[in-house]
Amino acid sequence: MKLLRDTWLMFQRYLWIFLSNPAWVIIGVIQPVLYLLLFAPLLKSLVHVPGFPPGGAYNVFVPGLLIQLGLFGAAGVGFGLIAELRAGVIERFRVTPCSRFALLLGRALRDILTLLIQSVILLVLSIPFGLQASIGAVVIMLALVALIGLGISALCYAAALWLKDENSYAPLVFTLSLPILLLSGVLLPLQLAPGWLQAIGDANPLLYAVNASRVVFTGHGSGADVAKGLAIMAALAVVGVAIGARRFARAIA
């Protein structure tokens, strides 16, 4: 019960900080919307190319955009933590009885909520372009985004506690994020890639989230693809939280 209470208190704290500047929700959606406006129309000419998944250009592309939103949205959370480290906020937590695990979970829950709000906004904006999705597909998609947000944000908090400097954190996180993004097939399905690139992509956990999201949005694929994507993202979340919690425990020992 103490963990739940402490997590709720931390969540309230960081939710209040978020609500005091809700413009970040819109800022986070701007990049995916630009892809939707400026890149997605180019895919219409590729719909009939062999290897392009069936289901329509936007039903193939928008799920990838949501995965991208989850990845980059979670990758940036470490900057706020580094600012708190510099301001001495994390140091003050040393003298509180608050659970160290709750310090991570409260933040991560705020991050997940932010990503879910941004995802819903992007889904609504995609409907006029031709996106078609059932309620079940949207629920599964949001679950994937939430799991990605939890796992990646926890890992990025661990990196921020380790590096303690934006000049080191930014190049590390965003340099790692780019190949993960490209090898997940977010922008273009990896079915269009040569065999050697597909083989490398198979080692990328995010690929299975992209495949699962496209299955539920296009209706072409199997339930096993969806289950695999959810299971792998859940495993990523567990590993990320374990690593992040350990770093928080060491930082506020």
N, C-alpha and C positions, 0 to 999 in steps of 0.2 A: 504493500500500500504506500509506503514511503516513496518508492521509486515512481509510482504513478502520480502521487501528489507533487513531487519535485519536478517531474517531467511536465506536468500541467502548468506549474508556476513558470518554468523556463519558456514553455510555449507561449504563455500569455505575455511574458516580457518581450519576446522577439516578435510576436504578432503585433504588439502595440508599436514597436519600432517600425514594422512594415506598414502598418496603417497610417502612421504619421507621414509616410512618403509613398503613397500608392502608385506614383508615376512609374516606379520600377516595373510594375506589371506590364504597362504599355511599352516601355522601353524594351523589355524582354521579348515582346511579340513582334517588334518592328522587323527584325532580321528575317524570321520565318515568313512574314507577310510579303517582304520584298522578294523572297524566293518564289512565293506563290504568284506574285504579279509578273515578275520578270523572267523566271526560269521555267515554271510549270508549262506555260503555253508552248515552249519549244518541244515538249515531250509529246504533244499531240501528233506530230509527224512521225514519231517512233512507235506508235501504238501497234502498227502492223509489221514491225521489224521482227524477224524470228528471234525468240528468246525474251521478248518484252512480255511481262506478265499480263494476262487478260484481266479485264475489269474496268478499263477506262484510265486515262492518264492521271486524273486527280485522285481516284481511289487508290492508285499505286503510289503517287507522290506524296500526298498529304500525310499518310501514316509515317513515312520517313521523316517528314518535317517535324512531326511531333516527337519522334525519337531524338532528332537533332536538338529540339528545344529542351528536352530532358537532360541531354548530355551537357550542352553549353550552359544551360541555366544552373545546373548543379556545379559545374566546374568553376563558376565565379564566386561561390559562397565563401571561399577562403579569404578573400580580401577583407570582408567585414571582420572576420576573426583576427586577422593580423592587426587591423586598426584597434580592436579591443585589447590585444596584447600590448600594443604600444601605449595605450591609454591607461594601462594598469587594471582594467576590468577583470581580466582572468586572474590576476594576482590577488585581487580582493576575494575571489571565490575560495581561496585557500582557507579563510577563517570562517567560512559558512559550513553548516552541516549538510548542505545540499549534496545529493548523490552525484558523483562524477559522471556516471552513465547518463543521468538525466540532463546534464549540461549538453551532451551530444544529442540526445533524443529530442529535447525541446527545440533546439535549433533545426534539426532535420525535419521535424514535423512542420515547422513554419516554411521551410524550403519546399516541402512536398505540396503544401497548400498553395503556395505561390505558383508552382509549376502546373498544378491542376487548373487553377483559374486561367492561366495563360493558355493552356491546352484547349479549354472550353471556348475561349475567345477565338482561337485560331480555327477550331472546328466550325463555329458559327460563321466566321468570315469566309470559309471555304465552300459553304453550301451554294451561294450564288454562282460559283465557278463550275459547279457540276458534281461536287462531292455527294455521294449517297452512302448512308450508313445507318444500320439498325441501332436500337438502344443497346442491345447486347454487345455489338461491335464497339460502341463508344465506351461501355463499361470496361471491357477487356483492354482497350487502348489506354484508358486512364490508369488502370491497374499497372500496366507495363511502365507508363511514365512515372508513376509513384515509386515503383521498385527501383527504377533507374535513378530517380532523384535521391532516394534513400541511400543506395549503395555508393553512387558517385560523390554525393555531398559528404558522406562520412569519410571517404578516402581523401577528399580534398581538404577537409578539416584536419585530418591527420598530417597531410603535407604542409598545411599552413602552420601547424604547431611545430613541425620539424624545421621548416625553413625560416619562419618568423620575419620574412621580408618580402614585400611585393615584387622587388626586382628579381628575386630568385623564383618566387612562386609563379608569376605570370608566364615566363618562358617555359617552365617545366610543364605546367598544366596544359597550356594551349598547344605546345608542341606535341604532347602526347595525344591530345584530343583530336588533332587533325587526321593522323593516320587511322585512328579508331573510327572516326567518322567516315572517311573515304572507303575503308575496308568493310563497312557495315552495309554498303549498298543504299545509303540514304538518298543520295542524289540520283543515281542511276542503278537499277537492279544489277547485281553481280552476275546474273545469268547472261548479261551482254559482254562480260569480261572474258579474257582468255583463261584457259584452264589453270595456269600457274597462279594467276591472281585470285581465282576462286579458291584454290587450295589454301592460300594465305588467309583469305577471308574466313575460311571455316574455323580458324583458331580465334576469331574475334567474337566474344560473347554477345556483343551488340547486334551482330548479324542475325541471331536467332530471334531477337526482339523485333527487328525490322520484318523478318519473314512472318512472324506470328501476327504482327499488326496488319500486314498486307493480306494475309489469309482472311482475317475477320472482316476487312473492308471490301475485298473483292469477291469473297465467296469461293475462291479457287485455291484449294489446298486441303489439308486434312486437320482434324482435331489434334493429331499428334504434334503437328508443327506449333500449334497454339500452346499446348501443354509444355512442350520443350522450351519455348520462349519464356513462358511464365516461370518454369522451374529454374532455368538458368539465371534469369533476372533475380529471382528470390535468393538463389545461392550467392549471387553478387552482392545483394543487399546484406546478407548475413555476414559475409566476409568483410565487407566495407565497415559495417557497424562494429564488428569485433576489433578491427584495426583502429578505427577511430576512437572507440571507447578506451582502448589501451593507451593511446597517445594522450587522451584527456586525463586519464588516471595518473600518468607520469608527469604531465604538465602541471597538475594541481594536486600534487602529492602532499 
